[in-house]
């Protein structure tokens, strides 16, 4: 089990897919890392040598913000918006959709389970 950026990545998956288990690295970034280091995309993590895993770890540490740092930055950005009391901050504070989606119907992911209203039946 290889450990990169504080995450145990699965050993039986391809390198590209396994790298996406790290928060902040998607498919495109994983492909870029593999190309930069000259690692074949079809190889599995279990086939990598310790030196190659170390190269991947160093490349990620040098070039990308991942895991805890990325989560902290994201939460600080949201907190900044909430402290400013701008429109987006108020939407975050109320737990409503931030990016202009409708809320009359849908928006259940942000609003939570529907609450019944007494006396609503006709």
HELIX and SHEET records of a PDB file:
HELIX    1   1 UNK A   15  UNK A   19  1                                   5    
HELIX    2   2 UNK A   27  UNK A   37  1                                  11    
HELIX    3   3 UNK A   45  UNK A   47  5                                   3    
HELIX    4   4 UNK A   50  UNK A   63  1                                  14    
HELIX    5   5 UNK A   67  UNK A   84  1                                  18    
HELIX    6   6 UNK A   87  UNK A   94  1                                   8    
HELIX    7   7 UNK A  108  UNK A  111  1                                   4    
SHEET    1   A 2 UNK A   2  UNK A   4  0                                        
SHEET    2   A 2 UNK A   7  UNK A   9 -1                                        
END                                                                             
